[in-house]
């Protein structure tokens, strides 16, 4: 109608998507709606699906796909990327093949043809920062300013609750239960968990809400410091931590190192691994077991005597 009135120039017909892109759009909706995966995971799986389709020989019909072609595609990727990247590609490929089978595009479920990718990965001990460095990070924030109060509140949440960067960015005002002294964490895979709100965390967030947060109708707790006052992104959490490191004069770390810091502190305080997993909201105890390796003194008691030497 606007084109007929001359208020808008005719832009022509919108470009049509190819069959592959149409299929990938449907795959994306399936992952978001049916599987309920996080947006970042969905983007990765869709990229893996696109890489698989682009690598197929020209003229290959998806309905005639064979297990041999799936194995060839996985092997081709595994030869040029790291073990971790190949395992991620396999996970995305399996999800894509299951989707095609569910939609009737494939007559047989070929996800089993994407065999497991094995190999050695360099695994380092979880590393946190020293208590003095943590105190230096918090002290580096100028709490006389709005930005300083926001940065201080974010650092306290990271250090005392071990939240991930995305979880800090997704924290909403409705998630703060002041009467019960709890907050809701919106974790990976649309998971919701309730955690106790330590006094230090509550005081830091309160100071920011009262004398630092811009006036806004948005329900997210942490907003941008400059207009437009939109919710912060996960990357803002990381840049905040690195900026605080530079102010404190310590080596730059990411927000996940602060999560490791909390876990290492609990290990040294002899908190059981089950409770550490509950605080960090791990789905399985295996994810929490990596922190047992940082308790070297206890592990020495489990070591068998070395023949001809001292333990």
N, C-alpha and C positions, 0 to 999 in steps of 0.2 A: 504494500500500500504506500509506503514511504517512497519507493522508487517511482510509482505512478504519479505522486504529487510533486516529484522533483526534489524532494528533501534529502534523498539519498541516491548516490550514484549506483548504477547497476554493476554489481561485482561479478556477474556470471554465475554459473553453476558451481557449487562446492565440489571439490575434487572427491571422487569416490575412492574408498579404500580397496586395496587389493584383497584377494581371498585370504592371504596369510595374515594381513593386519586385522581383518574382520574376525578371523579365528582367534587371534591373540587378544583382541578386545573382549571377546566372549570368555576366554580363559581368565582374563583379569577380573571380570565380574564374578566368575565362579569362585576364584580364590578369596575375593573380598566378602561376598555374600554367603556362599555355601560353606567355605572353609573357615572364614573369620580370621584370616591371617593379617598380620600387621602390614601397613602400607609399604614399608621398606622391603619386607620379605616378598610381597607381591611384585614389586618392581623388579627384584632380582630374578624371580621365577619367570616372569614374562620375558626378560632379557635372555634367559637361558633357552626358553622356547623359541625365541626369534633366532638365536644363534644356531639352534638345531635345524630349523627350517631352512635357513640360509645355506647351511652346509650340505643339504641334500643335493644329489645330482639333479641337474636340470631335467625337468619333465617327470620327476618322480611323483606319483600320485600318493597322497597320504593314506588313502584307503588301502593301498597295496603295499604298505610298509611291512618290512620283515624284521625279525629279531637280529639278523646279521647286519642290517643297516643301522639299527640302534647301537649295537656293539661297536661298529666302525666309527660312528659319530662320537661316542664316548671316548674311544681310544684316541681319536684324532685330537680331541681337546686335552686329554690327560697328558699327551706327549709334549705339549707346549706351555702348560701352566703348572702351578704348584699343586701339591697334593690337596691342600685345603680348597683351592679354587676348583679343582676337578671334582671334589666331593660335593661342593655347592652346586656345580653344574649337574651332577648326577641327581641331586635332590630335586632341582627344578625340572629336569627332564622326566623323572618318574612322575611328578605331579602333572606335567603336561600330557604324558601318555595316558595316565589314568583318566584325565579329563576327556581326551579324545575317545576313549573306550566308553565312558559314561554317556557321551553325546551321540554314540552310534557311528562315529566317524571311522573308528577301528573296529573290526569284527572280533579281534582278540586283544586282551589286555597285555600289551608289550612292556609294561613298566618293569616286569621282572627281568627283562633282557638287559636293563641298565645295571650291570653287575657292580658290586661294591668296589670302591677305589681304595687301595691300601698303600701304605708307604710310611716312611719315617718322617715325622714332623718335629722340628725343634721345639721342645716344650720347656719353657722357663718357669722358675718358681714364681708364684704370685708375689708381687712386690707392692708394698704400700710406701708411704712416706713417714718419716720420723715424727714423733709427737711435737718436737720443737718446730719442725717445718709446718705442721698443721696449724700450730698456734701462730706462726709467722704469716701464713696465708690469711687467717681471720683478722689478724691485726693490721694487715695491709689495706683493708677496706676503710675508706674515710666515711664513717657513718654520720658525718655532719651533712652529707649530700644525699640526694635521692638515689643516685646511681650506686653510691657506696652502701646504702642500706639494702638495696636489691642484691648486689653482689655478695654482701655478707650473709643475707638470708639464704641464697642459693648455695653458698659454700657450707653453711651449717647443715643444710638438708643433705648435701652430698656426704659430708663427713660423719654425721650422726645417724643417718638412716640408710646410707649406702644405696641411694636411688641411682638409677641409670639416667643419662642425660635426657633421653626422651621422656622419662617418667617425671623429671623435674619440669620440663616444658609443658607437659599435659596436666599438671596439677591444677585443680580448679577450686574456686572458693567453696563450692558445694561439697568438696571432699574433706573439708576441715570441720571436724566435730569437736567444738571447743568444750562442750559440757562433758563429753566422755573422755576428752584428752586423747583422741585418735584421729588418724587421717586415712583416707582411701588412696591407694596407689594404683594408677591405671597402667598395668604392666604390659608385657609382650603378649600378643595373641588375644587382646581384649580382656585380659585377666584383671580382676579387681581383688585387691588384698587390703585388709585393715591392719594398720600398724599403730602401736602406741606413739604418741607425740611427746618426745622429751621436752622438758621445760625450756631448755636452750633453744630448741627448734621453734617452739611456740612463741617465745619472746622475740626471736629474730624475724619471724614472719609478721608478727603483730607490729613491730617497729616499721617494717616496710609498708604494710597496708595503711598505717595511720599517717606516716610522714614521708612516704617515698613513692607509692604507687600512683600513677596518673589517674585522674577521674575517667572512668570508662564503663561502658555497659558490658564489656566482655567479662566472662566468668573465669577465665584463666587467671591464676594468681600472679604470675610473672609476665610483665608487659615490657615492650621496648621502652628505652629511656628517652627516645626522641620520637616526635610525631612522624607518621601516624602511629598511635599507641596500640599496635597490634600485639598479639601474643608472641613471645619469643620462640625461636626455633631451637632444635637440638644443638645446632652448631653454635648458637649463642652461649649455651652452657659451657661448651668446650673452650670458646674464646675467653669467657669470663675466668675460667680456671687458669688458663695460660697467662692472662693479663695479671692475675693475682700473683702467679709465680714470679713474673718479672719484677713486680713491685717488691716482693719479699726477698728477692735476690737468691732464689733457688732454681734448680734446673726445672725446665718446663715439663709438666705432666698433663695428661688428659683427665677428664672426669672419672674414667673407670679406675684410675689409680687410687682415687679417693674411696671408691667402693672396696678395692682391695685393702685399703688402709683400715677400714672398719673391720673387715673380716680378720685381718692379721691381729688386730687388737683383741678381738674376741678369742682367737686361738691362744694368744699369750695369757689371757685371763682364764684359760681352761674352760671355756664355754663349750659344751658338747656340739659336735658337728650337726646333729639334728636341729638344734636351736639356731645355729649359724645359718643353716639352710632356710629356716623359717623366716629369719630376719631378712635374708637376701632374696627370699621368695623363689628358691630353686624348685624346679619340678621334681627332681630326683636327688637322692643323697649323693649320687655319683658326681654331680656338679659341685657339691660342697666338699667332696673328699680331696680336691686338689689343695685345699688349704691345710690339710693334715701334713703336707710336706714341708711347711714352713716351721713346724715345731721340731726343730732338729734335736733338741735335748731329749725329748720323749722318744724320738725315732732311734736315737743311739742305744737306748735300753732294749730295743727289739733286734738290734744287729747281732748276728751270730759271730762267735770268736773266729778270727782269721787264723788258719793253721800256721804255727810258728811265729806268730806276732801278737801284738796287744790289740785289744778291741778299741 
